[in-house]
C-alpha cells in the first residue's frame, strides 16, 4: 500500500514565478539525474501538476500545487520506498527550496 509523503515549501515569489521556476527546475532535474530516477509523465493544469515517476525501479505518482506563498508536494511512495520516506522528505524539500530560491534566466 502506498504511503503519502507531503512536503510544504514556503516562498515569497507569487504563483506565476514559483510555477515558472518549478517547471524550469523539473526540466533541469530530467537532464541531470541518473538512471535511478525517471520522470515518466507530467501534466500541468494551471497551478497543479500531476506526475508519474520511477525511482530505483519503483513507480510512484504525485502532485504539486502552487499557491501564492507555498508549494505543496504529495508523493505516493510504494512500500519499498516508504522505509526511506523521512529521508526522501528532507531531500525533496531541499531540492524544492533550491528550485524556488535559485534565480533562473528569463527567456
C-alpha positions in Angstrom: 0.0 0.0 0.0 1.5 3.4 -1.0 2.4 5.8 1.8 1.9 9.5 1.1 4.7 11.9 1.7 3.6 15.5 1.9 6.1 18.4 1.8 5.2 22.1 2.0 7.7 24.6 0.9 7.1 28.3 1.7 8.1 31.0 -0.8 7.7 34.7 -1.5 7.6 34.5 -5.3 3.9 34.6 -6.1 2.2 31.8 -8.0 3.4 32.6 -11.5 7.1 32.9 -10.7 7.1 29.9 -8.4 5.4 27.8 -11.1 7.9 29.1 -13.8 10.9 28.2 -11.6 9.5 24.7 -10.8 8.9 24.0 -14.4 12.4 25.1 -15.3 13.8 23.1 -12.3 11.9 19.9 -13.3 13.4 20.2 -16.8 16.8 20.5 -15.3 16.3 17.5 -13.0 15.4 15.4 -16.0 18.7 16.2 -17.7 20.9 15.8 -14.6 19.7 12.8 -12.7 20.9 9.3 -13.1 19.1 6.3 -14.4 17.7 5.6 -10.9 15.1 8.4 -11.4 13.0 8.7 -14.5 10.1 11.2 -14.9 7.5 9.1 -16.9 4.7 11.6 -17.2 4.0 15.1 -16.1 0.9 17.2 -16.8 0.4 20.8 -15.7 -3.1 22.2 -15.4 -2.8 25.8 -14.3 -1.1 25.7 -10.9 -1.4 22.0 -10.4 1.0 19.3 -11.6 0.2 15.5 -11.7 3.2 13.3 -12.3 4.3 9.7 -12.5 7.9 8.7 -12.0 10.2 5.8 -11.4 12.7 5.8 -8.6 15.1 2.9 -8.1 12.8 0.8 -10.3 9.7 1.6 -8.2 6.8 3.5 -9.8 5.4 6.5 -7.9 2.7 9.1 -8.5 2.3 12.5 -7.1 1.1 16.1 -7.4 2.3 19.6 -6.9 0.1 22.6 -6.1 1.5 26.1 -6.3 0.0 28.8 -4.1 0.9 32.4 -3.7 3.1 31.7 -0.7 3.9 28.0 -0.7 4.2 24.9 -2.8 2.6 21.6 -1.6 4.1 18.3 -3.0 2.4 15.0 -2.3 4.1 11.8 -3.4 2.6 8.3 -3.1 5.6 6.1 -2.2 5.4 2.3 -2.7 6.1 0.3 0.5 9.7 -0.4 -0.6 10.5 3.3 -0.7 8.2 4.2 2.2 11.0 3.0 4.5 13.1 5.9 3.2 10.2 8.4 3.5 11.7 10.7 6.1 15.0 10.9 4.2 13.1 11.4 1.0 11.0 14.2 2.5 14.1 16.1 3.6 15.7 15.7 0.1 12.6 16.7 -1.7 12.1 19.8 0.4 15.8 20.8 -0.1 15.5 20.3 -3.9 12.2 22.3 -4.0 13.7 25.1 -2.0 16.7 25.2 -4.3 14.4 25.4 -7.4 12.4 28.2 -5.8 15.3 30.2 -4.5 17.8 30.0 -7.3 17.1 32.7 -9.9 16.6 31.3 -13.4 17.3 33.3 -16.6 14.2 34.8 -18.2 13.7 33.9 -21.9 
